[in-house]
Amino acid sequence: MRHQTIKKLNQTLLVLLLIINYTVLAQQIENHTKGELEIKVTPFGLKGNEINVGKVLEDGTIHFNWPEINVNSYNGSEFFMSSIKKVVGMDSCEEKQIDQNNDSIKIVNTESLFLYKYGQPVGLLYPATQKELENNAGSNRTTSLVLGSMISWFYSNGDVTFKAKCTVNQEWENSYNFKKVTNYELNFKKGWNIVQHTLLEKEDWKSDTDQGSLPKTISKKTMMTIPSNINWYLEYWANDEYLEIEHQLLKQTPITKKQFENWIPKYLSSFNRTDYEIGKKLERITITNTANLIFEKGLKKIDITIIDCAGSAEGAKAYTAILSVLGTEWKENSSTGYQSSTKMDDIPVLIEYKKGKITTLDFNSNGRFLIHAKGNEMKPDELWSYLKKLDIEKLSK
């Protein structure tokens, strides 16, 4: 009989665990259009310390998978972990009541859920009852606060119960005078813990010149599962078109030195090639998969640098950076010439022209190359007419 009772209890616990697990997994971003994304947190900083904790599927379904971690394996983690009192802000209390059963425990707040695509940060995931709660952050006293809750994940290096009340006197001239109260009901287990931050009450104020509101009553407590009233809001900053271009460039094989050598022309129209260098080091970029060509005719000189952006994260970023600059047409005149972003034969080109002296042209070519060309004693149209004769397409075959 006792054996059957235990068996039934275990089955019940299993069902409860499945229900809890389903509650964690069944989160959703409404009207999601950004494809599959990785979810990462950075409680111990960047530079390889990012932790993968889940993903967003193409339909917007959110799956969390918080891993067991060894804190000591993260470089500098000791600088991020701190006492509960310090992390939750008890140091600023004017009146405090604290009931804690383990003073040695240290915690860290993940704060943000970062979204990654192709290994690059592309946005944030914000879990809250209302999106407007994002505007509650900061110290701007004129902000009109929104009541509601948001959640974040804390990592704890051990088990601890922390119940506290923090009171701070808030006073400013004749505009407001009240007590801000924060209540804590935290029951941390070793590992990841959900904490719900709730603004329960706000204090509206008004002066002769301004008005706003301030937090008055706040609750912070641990939750076993994600509360059912939490919605998921996406803040997305990436340019998907450029992101895809960079991803495809990374998959391509860079041009070899031999390919460059076999391609380099001896002539450019009526200009003779007088020098060339493969792998030339450039300013502001470490890529050495380059070819520098010099062509001359009399007093005129054309200096061309070709950068192959394939197979390099830095190169891919440089390629889309130029695309971004060339995204709109503009022109700025000066006493010595002008700079502009325009189209030449339907190709976006960045122009810098110094009257009677030097023309510089920058543009993207064949989906992988950056071309930087400088022409002495020639105008932009003339330099462009010579550059069109470079058979760049043959180089990429």
DAJOUR-V693375 format. One record per residue. N is the residue number from 1. PSI is psi in degrees with one decimal (NA if undefined). NEAR is the number of other C-alpha atoms within 8 Angstrom. D_LAST is the distance of its C-alpha to the last C-alpha in whole Angstrom. Layout:
n->N psi->PSI near->NEAR d_last->D_LAST
n->N psi->PSI near->NEAR d_last->D_LAST
//
This chain:
n->1 psi->-46.0 near->4 d_last->78
n->2 psi->-38.7 near->5 d_last->76
n->3 psi->-41.4 near->6 d_last->73
n->4 psi->-37.5 near->7 d_last->73
n->5 psi->-44.0 near->8 d_last->73
n->6 psi->-42.0 near->8 d_last->71
n->7 psi->-43.5 near->8 d_last->68
n->8 psi->-39.2 near->8 d_last->69
n->9 psi->-43.1 near->8 d_last->68
n->10 psi->-40.0 near->8 d_last->65
n->11 psi->-39.5 near->8 d_last->63
n->12 psi->-43.5 near->8 d_last->64
n->13 psi->-39.1 near->8 d_last->63
n->14 psi->-43.2 near->8 d_last->59
n->15 psi->-43.7 near->8 d_last->60
n->16 psi->-41.2 near->8 d_last->60
n->17 psi->-39.8 near->8 d_last->57
n->18 psi->-38.5 near->8 d_last->55
n->19 psi->-44.4 near->8 d_last->56
n->20 psi->-45.2 near->9 d_last->55
n->21 psi->-40.5 near->8 d_last->52
n->22 psi->-39.6 near->8 d_last->51
n->23 psi->-39.1 near->10 d_last->52
n->24 psi->-38.1 near->11 d_last->50
n->25 psi->-25.2 near->10 d_last->47
n->26 psi->37.7 near->9 d_last->48
n->27 psi->154.0 near->10 d_last->47
n->28 psi->137.1 near->9 d_last->45
n->29 psi->121.6 near->12 d_last->43
n->30 psi->141.1 near->6 d_last->44
n->31 psi->44.3 near->5 d_last->41
n->32 psi->130.4 near->9 d_last->38
n->33 psi->8.8 near->7 d_last->35
n->34 psi->9.9 near->6 d_last->33
n->35 psi->-168.8 near->10 d_last->32
n->36 psi->134.5 near->10 d_last->32
n->37 psi->147.2 near->12 d_last->33
n->38 psi->146.5 near->12 d_last->35
n->39 psi->125.4 near->13 d_last->38
n->40 psi->153.3 near->13 d_last->39
n->41 psi->157.2 near->12 d_last->42
n->42 psi->55.0 near->11 d_last->42
n->43 psi->-21.3 near->10 d_last->46
n->44 psi->23.1 near->11 d_last->45
n->45 psi->-175.7 near->7 d_last->42
n->46 psi->-151.7 near->7 d_last->39
n->47 psi->53.1 near->5 d_last->36
n->48 psi->-5.0 near->4 d_last->36
n->49 psi->4.1 near->10 d_last->40
n->50 psi->143.2 near->12 d_last->38
n->51 psi->124.0 near->7 d_last->40
n->52 psi->121.5 near->9 d_last->38
n->53 psi->4.8 near->12 d_last->41
n->54 psi->-164.8 near->12 d_last->40
n->55 psi->159.6 near->11 d_last->38
n->56 psi->125.1 near->14 d_last->38
n->57 psi->170.3 near->11 d_last->37
n->58 psi->-30.6 near->11 d_last->35
n->59 psi->3.3 near->8 d_last->38
n->60 psi->-3.3 near->14 d_last->40
n->61 psi->134.7 near->12 d_last->42
n->62 psi->125.8 near->13 d_last->42
n->63 psi->121.2 near->12 d_last->42
n->64 psi->143.8 near->9 d_last->44
n->65 psi->79.3 near->6 d_last->44
n->66 psi->117.8 near->8 d_last->46
n->67 psi->157.3 near->5 d_last->45
n->68 psi->137.3 near->5 d_last->48
n->69 psi->156.3 near->5 d_last->47
n->70 psi->105.6 near->6 d_last->48
n->71 psi->-36.7 near->6 d_last->49
n->72 psi->-15.2 near->7 d_last->49
n->73 psi->-6.5 near->5 d_last->45
n->74 psi->120.7 near->9 d_last->44
n->75 psi->123.6 near->7 d_last->44
n->76 psi->13.9 near->7 d_last->47
n->77 psi->-28.5 near->10 d_last->48
n->78 psi->-22.5 near->6 d_last->52
n->79 psi->-14.7 near->6 d_last->51
n->80 psi->-29.5 near->9 d_last->51
n->81 psi->140.1 near->9 d_last->53
n->82 psi->176.0 near->10 d_last->57
n->83 psi->155.5 near->11 d_last->60
n->84 psi->-43.8 near->9 d_last->61
n->85 psi->-42.3 near->8 d_last->63
n->86 psi->-44.1 near->9 d_last->60
n->87 psi->-40.6 near->11 d_last->57
n->88 psi->-5.8 near->6 d_last->59
n->89 psi->22.4 near->8 d_last->61
n->90 psi->-17.1 near->10 d_last->65
n->91 psi->-24.8 near->6 d_last->65
n->92 psi->3.6 near->6 d_last->65
n->93 psi->138.7 near->10 d_last->68
n->94 psi->-30.6 near->8 d_last->72
n->95 psi->133.8 near->7 d_last->73
n->96 psi->146.1 near->10 d_last->72
n->97 psi->124.1 near->7 d_last->73
n->98 psi->131.5 near->8 d_last->71
n->99 psi->105.2 near->8 d_last->71
n->100 psi->134.6 near->9 d_last->69
n->101 psi->-1.7 near->7 d_last->69
n->102 psi->102.8 near->8 d_last->67
n->103 psi->-11.9 near->6 d_last->66
n->104 psi->-12.5 near->5 d_last->64
n->105 psi->141.0 near->12 d_last->61
n->106 psi->148.0 near->11 d_last->58
n->107 psi->169.4 near->13 d_last->55
n->108 psi->143.5 near->12 d_last->52
n->109 psi->127.6 near->10 d_last->51
n->110 psi->-27.0 near->12 d_last->47
n->111 psi->-61.7 near->7 d_last->48
n->112 psi->146.8 near->10 d_last->45
n->113 psi->104.9 near->11 d_last->42
n->114 psi->145.1 near->12 d_last->39
n->115 psi->136.4 near->13 d_last->36
n->116 psi->144.6 near->13 d_last->32
n->117 psi->130.7 near->10 d_last->29
n->118 psi->33.1 near->6 d_last->26
n->119 psi->5.5 near->5 d_last->28
n->120 psi->142.3 near->6 d_last->29
n->121 psi->128.8 near->9 d_last->33
n->122 psi->-9.6 near->11 d_last->33
n->123 psi->-170.7 near->12 d_last->36
n->124 psi->149.8 near->11 d_last->40
n->125 psi->124.0 near->12 d_last->42
n->126 psi->110.2 near->11 d_last->46
n->127 psi->115.2 near->11 d_last->48
n->128 psi->165.0 near->14 d_last->51
n->129 psi->-30.1 near->11 d_last->54
n->130 psi->143.2 near->8 d_last->53
n->131 psi->-31.7 near->8 d_last->50
n->132 psi->-15.1 near->7 d_last->52
n->133 psi->-22.1 near->15 d_last->53
n->134 psi->-34.6 near->6 d_last->50
n->135 psi->-8.0 near->8 d_last->52
n->136 psi->-19.9 near->10 d_last->55
n->137 psi->156.1 near->6 d_last->53
n->138 psi->-179.3 near->5 d_last->54
n->139 psi->18.4 near->4 d_last->57
n->140 psi->108.2 near->5 d_last->58
n->141 psi->-13.9 near->7 d_last->61
n->142 psi->-0.8 near->8 d_last->61
n->143 psi->135.6 near->10 d_last->58
n->144 psi->105.8 near->8 d_last->60
n->145 psi->152.1 near->12 d_last->59
n->146 psi->130.1 near->8 d_last->59
n->147 psi->140.8 near->10 d_last->61
n->148 psi->-170.4 near->11 d_last->59
n->149 psi->152.0 near->13 d_last->57
n->150 psi->164.0 near->12 d_last->53
n->151 psi->155.0 near->10 d_last->52
n->152 psi->165.2 near->13 d_last->51
n->153 psi->134.3 near->11 d_last->50
n->154 psi->145.4 near->12 d_last->52
n->155 psi->132.9 near->12 d_last->52
n->156 psi->139.9 near->15 d_last->55
n->157 psi->9.2 near->9 d_last->56
n->158 psi->178.7 near->10 d_last->59
n->159 psi->137.3 near->11 d_last->61
n->160 psi->143.6 near->11 d_last->63
n->161 psi->130.9 near->12 d_last->66
n->162 psi->111.7 near->12 d_last->66
n->163 psi->128.6 near->11 d_last->68
n->164 psi->163.0 near->11 d_last->69
n->165 psi->127.6 near->11 d_last->70
n->166 psi->127.5 near->13 d_last->69
n->167 psi->130.4 near->12 d_last->71
n->168 psi->130.4 near->11 d_last->70
n->169 psi->127.0 near->9 d_last->72
n->170 psi->119.2 near->9 d_last->70
n->171 psi->137.8 near->8 d_last->72
n->172 psi->110.8 near->7 d_last->71
n->173 psi->-127.4 near->5 d_last->74
n->174 psi->13.9 near->6 d_last->75
n->175 psi->-40.6 near->9 d_last->72
n->176 psi->155.1 near->10 d_last->72
n->177 psi->101.4 near->9 d_last->74
n->178 psi->172.8 near->8 d_last->73
n->179 psi->124.2 near->9 d_last->72
n->180 psi->124.1 near->11 d_last->69
n->181 psi->128.9 near->11 d_last->69
n->182 psi->124.5 near->11 d_last->66
n->183 psi->134.8 near->12 d_last->67
n->184 psi->128.8 near->11 d_last->65
n->185 psi->86.0 near->11 d_last->65
n->186 psi->126.5 near->11 d_last->63
n->187 psi->85.1 near->10 d_last->63
n->188 psi->137.1 near->11 d_last->60
n->189 psi->158.3 near->10 d_last->59
n->190 psi->127.2 near->9 d_last->56
n->191 psi->-148.7 near->10 d_last->53
n->192 psi->139.6 near->10 d_last->51
n->193 psi->137.4 near->13 d_last->54
n->194 psi->130.2 near->13 d_last->54
n->195 psi->127.8 near->13 d_last->56
n->196 psi->124.2 near->13 d_last->57
n->197 psi->119.2 near->12 d_last->58
n->198 psi->127.3 near->11 d_last->60
n->199 psi->108.2 near->14 d_last->61
n->200 psi->-31.3 near->10 d_last->65
n->201 psi->143.1 near->9 d_last->66
n->202 psi->158.2 near->12 d_last->66
n->203 psi->110.7 near->8 d_last->68
n->204 psi->144.0 near->8 d_last->68
n->205 psi->162.1 near->10 d_last->69
n->206 psi->136.5 near->10 d_last->70
n->207 psi->-174.8 near->8 d_last->71
n->208 psi->-24.7 near->4 d_last->72
n->209 psi->-12.6 near->5 d_last->68
n->210 psi->173.7 near->7 d_last->66
n->211 psi->163.6 near->9 d_last->66
n->212 psi->-156.2 near->12 d_last->64
n->213 psi->157.4 near->13 d_last->64
n->214 psi->151.7 near->12 d_last->64
n->215 psi->135.2 near->11 d_last->64
n->216 psi->-48.3 near->13 d_last->67
n->217 psi->123.8 near->12 d_last->67
n->218 psi->142.9 near->13 d_last->64
n->219 psi->134.4 near->12 d_last->63
n->220 psi->119.8 near->13 d_last->61
n->221 psi->150.2 near->11 d_last->61
n->222 psi->148.7 near->12 d_last->59
n->223 psi->142.7 near->10 d_last->58
n->224 psi->-35.7 near->6 d_last->58
n->225 psi->170.7 near->8 d_last->55
n->226 psi->124.1 near->9 d_last->53
n->227 psi->145.1 near->6 d_last->56
n->228 psi->-20.0 near->4 d_last->56
n->229 psi->5.4 near->5 d_last->56
n->230 psi->129.1 near->11 d_last->53
n->231 psi->163.1 near->10 d_last->50
n->232 psi->120.4 near->12 d_last->46
n->233 psi->138.5 near->10 d_last->45
n->234 psi->126.7 near->9 d_last->41
n->235 psi->110.5 near->8 d_last->40
n->236 psi->123.2 near->7 d_last->36
n->237 psi->-7.6 near->6 d_last->35
n->238 psi->152.6 near->8 d_last->31
n->239 psi->107.4 near->6 d_last->28
n->240 psi->-33.7 near->6 d_last->27
n->241 psi->-47.2 near->6 d_last->24
n->242 psi->-36.5 near->8 d_last->23
n->243 psi->-41.5 near->10 d_last->24
n->244 psi->-39.4 near->8 d_last->21
n->245 psi->-46.1 near->10 d_last->18
n->246 psi->-41.1 near->13 d_last->19
n->247 psi->-42.9 near->10 d_last->20
n->248 psi->-36.0 near->8 d_last->16
n->249 psi->-40.0 near->13 d_last->15
n->250 psi->-26.8 near->12 d_last->17
n->251 psi->-13.2 near->8 d_last->16
n->252 psi->154.1 near->8 d_last->12
n->253 psi->128.7 near->7 d_last->11
n->254 psi->152.9 near->9 d_last->11
n->255 psi->134.7 near->10 d_last->10
n->256 psi->163.9 near->7 d_last->12
n->257 psi->-40.3 near->9 d_last->14
n->258 psi->-39.3 near->6 d_last->13
n->259 psi->-41.9 near->9 d_last->10
n->260 psi->-47.8 near->12 d_last->11
n->261 psi->-40.4 near->8 d_last->14
n->262 psi->-24.5 near->6 d_last->12
n->263 psi->-34.1 near->8 d_last->11
n->264 psi->120.1 near->7 d_last->14
n->265 psi->150.6 near->6 d_last->16
n->266 psi->-21.9 near->6 d_last->19
n->267 psi->153.0 near->9 d_last->20
n->268 psi->98.5 near->12 d_last->20
n->269 psi->-121.7 near->6 d_last->22
n->270 psi->9.4 near->6 d_last->26
n->271 psi->138.6 near->9 d_last->25
n->272 psi->140.6 near->10 d_last->25
n->273 psi->124.9 near->13 d_last->23
n->274 psi->-15.2 near->7 d_last->26
n->275 psi->158.4 near->7 d_last->24
n->276 psi->156.8 near->9 d_last->21
n->277 psi->128.5 near->8 d_last->21
n->278 psi->133.1 near->11 d_last->18
n->279 psi->23.3 near->9 d_last->20
n->280 psi->134.5 near->10 d_last->22
n->281 psi->134.2 near->7 d_last->24
n->282 psi->160.9 near->8 d_last->25
n->283 psi->142.8 near->5 d_last->28
n->284 psi->8.4 near->4 d_last->28
n->285 psi->137.7 near->6 d_last->25
n->286 psi->-3.5 near->8 d_last->24
n->287 psi->132.3 near->11 d_last->21
n->288 psi->6.5 near->8 d_last->20
n->289 psi->71.2 near->14 d_last->16
n->290 psi->163.2 near->12 d_last->16
n->291 psi->128.5 near->13 d_last->16
n->292 psi->124.9 near->12 d_last->19
n->293 psi->137.8 near->12 d_last->20
n->294 psi->125.8 near->12 d_last->23
n->295 psi->141.3 near->14 d_last->24
n->296 psi->149.6 near->12 d_last->27
n->297 psi->106.5 near->9 d_last->30
n->298 psi->-126.2 near->5 d_last->33
n->299 psi->-8.9 near->7 d_last->34
n->300 psi->142.9 near->10 d_last->31
n->301 psi->136.8 near->12 d_last->28
n->302 psi->122.9 near->12 d_last->25
n->303 psi->114.4 near->11 d_last->24
n->304 psi->130.9 near->11 d_last->20
n->305 psi->127.3 near->11 d_last->19
n->306 psi->123.4 near->11 d_last->15
n->307 psi->121.6 near->11 d_last->16
n->308 psi->114.7 near->12 d_last->13
n->309 psi->1.8 near->16 d_last->15
n->310 psi->147.2 near->15 d_last->13
n->311 psi->14.0 near->12 d_last->16
n->312 psi->126.6 near->10 d_last->19
n->313 psi->-39.8 near->8 d_last->21
n->314 psi->-42.4 near->10 d_last->22
n->315 psi->-41.4 near->12 d_last->19
n->316 psi->-41.3 near->16 d_last->19
n->317 psi->-41.1 near->9 d_last->22
n->318 psi->-39.1 near->9 d_last->22
n->319 psi->-48.3 near->14 d_last->19
n->320 psi->-24.8 near->11 d_last->22
n->321 psi->-41.3 near->8 d_last->24
n->322 psi->-39.9 near->10 d_last->23
n->323 psi->-40.7 near->9 d_last->22
n->324 psi->-43.7 near->7 d_last->26
n->325 psi->-35.6 near->8 d_last->27
n->326 psi->8.2 near->12 d_last->26
n->327 psi->-26.2 near->7 d_last->27
n->328 psi->152.3 near->7 d_last->30
n->329 psi->137.5 near->9 d_last->31
n->330 psi->166.4 near->7 d_last->34
n->331 psi->134.3 near->8 d_last->35
n->332 psi->117.1 near->7 d_last->37
n->333 psi->151.5 near->7 d_last->39
n->334 psi->176.8 near->6 d_last->41
n->335 psi->-19.2 near->4 d_last->43
n->336 psi->-4.2 near->6 d_last->41
n->337 psi->-136.0 near->10 d_last->38
n->338 psi->162.3 near->12 d_last->36
n->339 psi->144.4 near->11 d_last->33
n->340 psi->158.2 near->11 d_last->31
n->341 psi->116.1 near->14 d_last->29
n->342 psi->-174.9 near->12 d_last->28
n->343 psi->136.3 near->9 d_last->25
n->344 psi->114.3 near->8 d_last->24
n->345 psi->42.6 near->4 d_last->23
n->346 psi->11.4 near->5 d_last->23
n->347 psi->123.3 near->7 d_last->20
n->348 psi->130.7 near->12 d_last->23
n->349 psi->139.1 near->13 d_last->23
n->350 psi->123.1 near->12 d_last->26
n->351 psi->135.5 near->14 d_last->28
n->352 psi->118.7 near->11 d_last->31
n->353 psi->125.0 near->13 d_last->33
n->354 psi->118.4 near->10 d_last->36
n->355 psi->123.0 near->7 d_last->38
n->356 psi->7.0 near->7 d_last->37
n->357 psi->-77.1 near->9 d_last->36
n->358 psi->138.9 near->13 d_last->32
n->359 psi->133.7 near->16 d_last->29
n->360 psi->130.4 near->12 d_last->27
n->361 psi->135.2 near->14 d_last->24
n->362 psi->135.0 near->11 d_last->22
n->363 psi->163.5 near->12 d_last->20
n->364 psi->149.5 near->14 d_last->17
n->365 psi->138.0 near->9 d_last->13
n->366 psi->29.5 near->8 d_last->10
n->367 psi->9.6 near->5 d_last->12
n->368 psi->-18.4 near->11 d_last->12
n->369 psi->147.2 near->13 d_last->13
n->370 psi->131.3 near->13 d_last->16
n->371 psi->125.2 near->13 d_last->17
n->372 psi->115.9 near->11 d_last->21
n->373 psi->137.9 near->11 d_last->22
n->374 psi->129.2 near->12 d_last->26
n->375 psi->124.4 near->14 d_last->27
n->376 psi->140.1 near->11 d_last->31
n->377 psi->41.5 near->11 d_last->33
n->378 psi->152.2 near->12 d_last->31
n->379 psi->166.9 near->11 d_last->31
n->380 psi->-44.9 near->11 d_last->28
n->381 psi->-37.6 near->6 d_last->28
n->382 psi->-46.0 near->8 d_last->28
n->383 psi->-41.7 near->13 d_last->25
n->384 psi->-37.7 near->10 d_last->23
n->385 psi->-31.4 near->8 d_last->23
n->386 psi->-39.9 near->10 d_last->22
n->387 psi->-30.9 near->7 d_last->19
n->388 psi->-21.1 near->7 d_last->18
n->389 psi->-8.8 near->8 d_last->17
n->390 psi->125.0 near->7 d_last->14
n->391 psi->70.7 near->7 d_last->11
n->392 psi->-32.9 near->8 d_last->9
n->393 psi->-35.7 near->7 d_last->7
n->394 psi->-31.3 near->7 d_last->5
n->395 psi->-32.8 near->9 d_last->6
n->396 psi->-2.0 near->7 d_last->4
n->397 psi->NA near->4 d_last->0
//
